[in-house]
Amino acid sequence: LQKFKNFYKTQKPNPRNYAIIVLGLNTALRISDILNLTSEMVYDHNKVREHIVVKEQKTGKINRILLNREVRKALNLYRHFLVKSAAYKAVSQRPLSRYQVYRMIRNAAESVEIQEKVSCHSLRKTFGYRAWKQGADPIVIMLIYNHSSFDITKRYLCIEQDDKDKIYRSILI
């Protein structure tokens, strides 16, 4: 995952692509919402905001998202690049299509020899799976995703029988 995340930072430097991947992995935003971010939403007087507020394109729901240290570093790197190129968008110099981002993500995945199928939505799913494996409450993850049912979140988290068995073994009442 680290090689994939850093592919556009170290192997084939591209601050825009790196920022998109880091945003996707760390915010659980859909790619359509990432591509709709503007500099005003992300930056305040040349400084990355602590939180962004996004009206999700798919659901119309408002989501307030903390930008962690990794995201802020990636966005600062990209801002420095933007200042040089005088581009206007926070995440994309020129409008990108979902397909272009898909190709960019697939290129990074193939270059670091990830065998699994990787798509734009993989970034969003990876956020939840990693959060869950690090001990985050699945209900809070459901709220972060803005899912209307836990069944959807459960599919994202890939909860298996082994995961359920582990809890059965650990609970001694």
Secondary structure as the mmCIF struct_conf table of DSSP 4:
data_model
#
loop_
_struct_conf.conf_type_id
_struct_conf.id
_struct_conf.beg_label_comp_id
_struct_conf.beg_label_asym_id
_struct_conf.beg_label_seq_id
_struct_conf.end_label_comp_id
_struct_conf.end_label_asym_id
_struct_conf.end_label_seq_id
HELX_RH_AL_P HELX_RH_AL_P1 GLN A 2 ASN A 6
HELX_RH_PI_P HELX_RH_PI_P1 PHE A 7 GLN A 11
BEND BEND1 LYS A 12 LYS A 12
HELX_RH_AL_P HELX_RH_AL_P2 PRO A 15 THR A 27
HELX_RH_AL_P HELX_RH_AL_P3 ILE A 31 LEU A 35
TURN_TY1_P TURN_TY1_P1 ASN A 36 ASN A 36
STRN STRN1 THR A 38 THR A 38
HELX_RH_AL_P HELX_RH_AL_P4 SER A 39 VAL A 42
STRN STRN2 TYR A 43 ASP A 44
TURN_TY1_P TURN_TY1_P2 HIS A 45 ASN A 46
STRN STRN3 LYS A 47 VAL A 48
BEND BEND2 GLU A 50 GLU A 50
STRN STRN4 HIS A 51 LYS A 55
TURN_TY1_P TURN_TY1_P3 GLN A 57 THR A 59
STRN STRN5 ILE A 62 LEU A 66
HELX_RH_AL_P HELX_RH_AL_P5 ARG A 69 SER A 85
TURN_TY1_P TURN_TY1_P4 ALA A 86 ALA A 86
STRN STRN6 LYS A 89 LYS A 89
BEND BEND3 ALA A 90 VAL A 91
BEND BEND4 GLN A 93 ARG A 94
HELX_RH_AL_P HELX_RH_AL_P6 ARG A 98 SER A 111
TURN_TY1_P TURN_TY1_P5 VAL A 112 GLU A 113
BEND BEND5 GLU A 116 GLU A 116
HELX_RH_AL_P HELX_RH_AL_P7 CYS A 120 LYS A 133
TURN_TY1_P TURN_TY1_P6 GLN A 134 GLY A 135
HELX_RH_AL_P HELX_RH_AL_P8 PRO A 138 TYR A 145
TURN_TY1_P TURN_TY1_P7 ASN A 146 ASN A 146
BEND BEND6 SER A 148 SER A 149
HELX_RH_AL_P HELX_RH_AL_P9 PHE A 150 LEU A 157
TURN_TY1_P TURN_TY1_P8 CYS A 158 CYS A 158
HELX_RH_AL_P HELX_RH_AL_P10 GLN A 161 SER A 170
#
